[in-house]
């Protein structure tokens, strides 16, 4: 079969193809790359079409102009039939050509493939090398929204069920909005959270523009748990295709005492089910015995929902400039060790 690989020009056709794949999520959505474009990054969206013009593969990426090594980042893609080896090879040849065109040192890819000996061998055969740093979440906690709410609650740890009862007793309410201006407040709460838990907060411009890109089409919602006029916690959710994604979360000091976060998630799960979405992705978790990892505490919280654990194939690099890449590899390896990630 002959394939033509070219730039994508239709948002409708792109999203229809991507969402037809149950494993896909917002990482390969059209709007995610609209955000990166508006944020000043160079982007690429490529599709493979058959002789009838039907899309059979797609991938989108954005250029990270990092000092440690300019690279093209493809998170959650490409989207294609991985059993079609000829197509896979053509797509990765095109990925490399795009990286060269965009003057990159390497291309970093983290696909929607589960970790297995087979997937590792495939990427090795394509000439890719395991990356020293992650690209998007590689180890996620997911919930099956085909389950009834009664079943979801039954699978939660007693501590979370108790927190939900406490929220009802304290008359904690949840407000929802798709207004981009709400992202400014979310940023302020995130800064407070970052100081308390010692992590780096995203910039206000980054959060506001990203939320606006998704909210314009009803794909992003900010959920706020409140006790009276006091904010306890906020979640930024993205609803796309088959998945509801817990993208970012933030909380106040009062929120840790009154525990508004579980109610935010239950409310978002209800909304996802109403949208016909079948998977709730709590995103990043770490191994249960990795107690020194900075995200160990939040992983304990996420596991409390009774989530299934999904390990994606880790990020791999397609090297374009070997000598420059050596510098990147050394810097990122040291950074990973220093940050405990």
N, C-alpha and C positions, 0 to 999 in steps of 0.2 A: 504494500500500500504506500502511496506517495503522501508525504506530509509537507505542508507549507508552514513555516514558522514566521510570525510577523508581530508587529506591535498591536496591542488591543486598543480598540477605539470605542467600544460600546459597553457602558456600565451595565446595562440590562443583560446583555448576553454573557458578560463576565460573571456577574453574580448568580445568574441562572445556572451556569456550568459549575461554579465552585460549590454552591449550596446543594447541588445534586449529589455531591459526595458526602456521605454521612460523617466521615472522619474530619472534614474541613471545619475551620472556625474563622473568626474575624481576622486572623493573622494574614489571610490571603484575600480579604474583602477589598472591594474597590475603594471604599471610603477610608480604609487604613492608609492607603497610599496617597489619597487626596490630602490627608493630614500631613504626611511627610513632605509632600510637594509644597503645601502651604507653609510648612515649617522651614523651608529653604533647602531641603535635601533633593538631590537628583534621584529620580526613580525610573524603574523600567517595569512595564507590564507586557508580557509576551504570551502569545497563544499559538498552538499548533492546530491546524485545521486539515481535514481530509479533503478528498477530491470533490466532495459535495458541499464543502464550506462549513462542515460541522466541527465545532471545537472538540478536540480530543485530549488536550493538555493545556495547562496554564501555569504561569508562575509570575509573581511580582516581587520586586526587591527594591531596597533603598540603599543609597550610598552613605556609609559612615565615614566622614572625612577625618578619621582619628589620626593623631600624630604617630601612634604606635604602628599604623599601617592602614591606609585608605582601603576600604573593602566594600563589596556589595553584600548586603545581608538579606537572605531569603528565609524568613521565618514561616514555618507552617506550609512550606511548598517544596517542590512543585506539586501540583495536583494532576494526577494521571493514573493510568493503569500500570502499576509497577511490574506486572507480569509480562507486559509488552516490552521486551528487552531492546528491540530496535528503536522504539519510540523513546525509551529512557535514555539511550545513548545519544540520540539526536538532540533531546532537550538539554542534556548536560553539556553537549558540545556548544549549543547555543548559549547556555549560561556562561560558559567560559568566554565566548566571544563578546558577550555583553560586558563582562568584567573587564576585558581588555579595552573595549570601546570606551568605558567609563574611567579608564586610567587607574584601575584598582590593583593592589598588590595580591589580593586573593579574594575569593568568594566564599562566604560562610553560609552553609545550608543546614537548617534543622527541619527535616520533613515531618509529615504526619504519618510516620511509620513507627510501629511499635518496635522496641528493642528486642532483637533476636539474633541468633547466629547468622540467619539468612540475610537480614537487613545489613548487618555489619559487613558480611562478605560482599554484598552487592556494592556498597559504597567503596570498599577496598578495590573491587574490580574496576570501578569507575575512576580510580586514581585519586580519591579523596583521602585526607588524613584527619584523624580525630582532633578536634579543635581544643586548644588549651583552656578556653573559656566557653561558657554556655551562650546560646542564642535563644532567648525565650525559655519558657519552662520545659524541662526535660523529664520531670517526675511530678505527676499531677494526681490530685484526688478528684474523682468524678462520682456523681450520683445519677442513678437511673430514674428519670422522671416518669417512666412508665409505671412506677410504683405509685400506689395511692398515698395520700398524705398520712393516713393512719400507719401505713407500712414505713414511710420515711421517718416518722416520729419514733416508731418502735425500734428502728435501727440506730437511733441516736443514743449517745451515752446519757445516763441518768442526769449528769450534771447539766447538759444542755436542755433537756426537757424541764428540769427544775428552773433554769434561767428563763425559759419561755413562760412558765407559770408565774414567775416573779415579775416578768414584764407586764403580764396581764393585770396582776395585782396592783402594780405601781402605776397603772394607766399610761404606760409608755405607748406612744403613737408613732407611726411611720408615715413620713411625707415623701412624695415622689415628684421629680421634676425632670424635664428635658431642656430647661432654659439654660443656655450656655453660661449665663452670668453666675449660675450656681457653682460653677467650677472654681470661681475665685474663693468662695467660702471653703470649698473642699480643700483647696490648696492650703489655706490657713490651718485647718484642722490637721492636714497631713504633716505640716511643719512641726506642729505640737507633738504629733505621734512619733515623728522621726527623732526628735530630741529625747523623748522618753525611752525609745527603744534603740537608739544609737544606729540609725541608718541614714543614708543620703536621700533627701526628698527630691522629687522631680521639680523642675522650675514651674512657675506659675504659667508662663507662656506655653510651655509644653502641654500641661494638663488642660488648659482652657481650649487651645486649638484642637487637641485630640478629641476632647469631649464634644466640641462643636461639630466636628466632621461626622461623628456618628449620630449625634442627637438630631441633626438636620433631617435624617430619614427615620427617626424613631428607633434607632438601633441602640442608643445609650440612654440610661436613666440613672440619676443620682437618688439614692434612697437615704433618708435621714431619720434616725431614731431620736425622739425628743421626750424629755421629761419636763412637762410644762413648757417653758420657753428655752430650756437648756438642751443643747445638742449633746447627745451621748456618743453616737457613732454614725459614720457615713460609709456607704458602699457605692462604687461606680461600677455598674453592670453594663455589659454589652450583649445584646441579643442578636445573633446572626446565624442563619441556617438552622442546623440541628442542635446548636449549643447556646446555652446561657453562660457567660463567662464572668466570674468574679474578678474584675480587672484590677481595681485598687480598693483599698479599705483604709479608714482612718477613724480614730476615736479620741475622746477627751479623757481627762483624768476621772471625771465623774462617770463616764461611760464604763470604765473598768470596774467601778463599784456596783453600778446598777445593771450592767450587762445587757446593753441594747443590741449588740451585734447578732446574736442568734435570731432575734425577731426580724432583723433586716434580711437575713438569708431565707428564712421561711417565707417572708412576703415575696421576695424575688422568685423563689421556687414556684409559688402559686401563680405569679404573673407569667413565668416561663411556660408552665403547663397550659395556661389559657392561650398562649401564642402557638401551641402545638409543638413546642420544643421538647426534645426527648433526653437531653443530657445537660446536667448542671456541673460546670467545671469550676472547682474551688481553686484550681491552679496549684502553684508550687508547694510541694511537701518534701521533706528530707527523710532519710532512713530513720527508723525508730531508734536505732542504737547510736545515731549521730548526734549525741547530746551537746557537743561543742559548737555545732553549726548555729549561726546567728538566727536562722529561721526555725530552729527546733521547737520553740514555744508555740509559734503560730501553726506549726504542723500538728502539734498535739490538739490544738483547737479544731483544726479542719478534720482530723481523723475522728473527732467526736461526733461528726454527722454520719458516721458509718460509711464513708466513701470507699469506693473501689480504687485501687492504686494502678495508675497507668504510667508505664515507662516508655517514653519516646526514644527513638534512636538519637543519641546525643549529636550536638553540632559537629559537622565535618567541614574541613576547608579544602577548597579547590585552589591550589597554589598557582599563581600566574608569574610572580617574580620571586624565585627561590631565595636569592640572597637577602632581599628586603624582608621576606617572610620570616627568616631566621631571627631577626631582631624582634619582630612582633611576637613570635613564639616565646622567646625568653622573657620579654616584658610581661606578657599575659600569664605565663606560668608563675612568675614571682608574685604578681598581683592576686592571683587566685589563692595562693598560699597565705598571703598577708590578710586577705579579707575573709578567709574561712568560708569560701563559697564553692 
